[in-house]
Amino acid sequence: MRKLLKWALRLMLALALAALVVGAWKRDEISRLMAVNSLFLPDRIAQNFSHMDQAFLHSPISRGKGAIVPLPAGPTIALPDDFEQFVRDRRVTSVVVLKDGKLVHENYYLDTRPDDLRISWSMAKSYLSALTGVLLDEGAIVSLDDPVTGYAPALKGGAYDGTTIRHVLNMATGVTFDEDYTDKNSDINRMGRVLALGAEMDAFAAGLSETFAAPGTKWQYVSIDTHVLGMVLRGATGRSVIDLMSEKIIAPLGVEQEPYYLTDGTGVAFVLGGFNGTTRDYARFGQMFLQHGRWHGRQVVPEAWVIASTTASAPTSADQYGYGYQWWMPRDAHPREYMGRGIYGQYLYINEGQGIVIALTAVDPQFRDKAVQRSNIEMFRAIADKT
């Protein structure tokens, strides 16, 4: 009996030591998984969204050595009477309003600060679209109607075989991808675990095999389409999106603070939603688009691309929005009115006719509600009218 007890104690000690070794080895992965599980908790979400680098793998996007391009101050505007209630209802964390390129309103809420680098979520898609337009203009991409497999051969034989660059830009690939954030087993949440565990996003995209429609025939919001676009850009240039984004977009903008991308375990940028920057710098990007890609004497993004990408061109759907190349337009859009959007209420709203750019971030749990989305657009228009 004593001998048996002795062996049992040895076994328990060995198992405990093994658990400690595995725990130390997988500490970072476990920490990131825990971060994913607590990311959207009501009492943490505002701070989490401003400090994603504390929980996830990430890489800086160099702003270069150029001077900060200032946002000149304009006359302070009177906001709509119900704006403060809107801020409370939508759990807004920051808002910056530009009128004719001048800063006319700025404020921060829920204990966030002007220099916080905030997660953009799907507003990041509009940044990648801009980069795509630059590379197309430079000739690295020959045609938007080229198959994605010509630039990303790892996708051959999977769901993306037969799709073109235009299809992924338009979210019209027909690839089956469940974007339900409330379902822990949905594709979007499985993808989140891939990111948290430091696995490969490329392998995840290449592993998708099901489609629901022929490419180009139906529009459906499929976030992984944007990752495939990133694969195309990397394949076309032999360079990382992080380096390309720095050289072609971020450095020319003269941003205030160096932004960063969340990355997978191989250092590949999480291009479909992992861009983090300040709200003022989001506004700079929006102002550059309002000016048809021109920024302080330099054509950063080709004018033709700005117009094409922000014009509805995807197959129509029952959604209240139209879709261009990773940009949204209200169905009843005013001339040259468009936006970048991200989950939980991230917006980059641009109204060229009224000279308005609104960069707004939030932690709104009702972001999926169609009536809420509509009221957001109406608030942006009311702000524009006040100027």
Disulfide bonds with the S-S distance in Angstrom:
none
